[in-house]
């Protein structure tokens, strides 16, 4: 129910309100206290960060400083095959025939949240709300920033940093999302 509500905000190009996002995330984190975990995209506001801090110990915060235009180009180049969920990117992994799924020959679509005007709106809102969160964690001495435009150039630095935090994590484990 909360997930459906969250999706309605995303589809409109709006960020999910703090109370809904915090409820979703804290519910997911229950029972994970015996594990190391990495959150991506949460918290996005100071209120979310404060709520997270009340429930969990945050050891480090990683900021990927990627230019707005790089993110916009990547997201707006993404097209999907709705029936299968296959994702194509016009820059990195395009379909064999533009606009057509490689396997079924059916048309590809662009999700509403990947359309240029929606991406721009979401990135502007994200930037405005996230700057104070970065400052919040910077003041706590938990923030580590990495700048760049290419994953294969940024990742080795992030991995080396994570090794200082979690030295027992192998490269294979670190590359496997859970």
Secondary structure, DSSP 8 states (H G I E B T S, - for coil): -HHHHHHHHHHTT----HHHHHHHHHHHHTT-TTS----SS---SHHHHHHHHHHS----EEEEE--HHHHHHHHHTEEEETTTTEEEETTTB--SBTTB-TTT--B-B--GGGSHHHHHHHHHHHHHHHHHHHHHHHHTT-EEEEE-S-HHHHHHHHHHHHHHH-TT--HHHHTS--
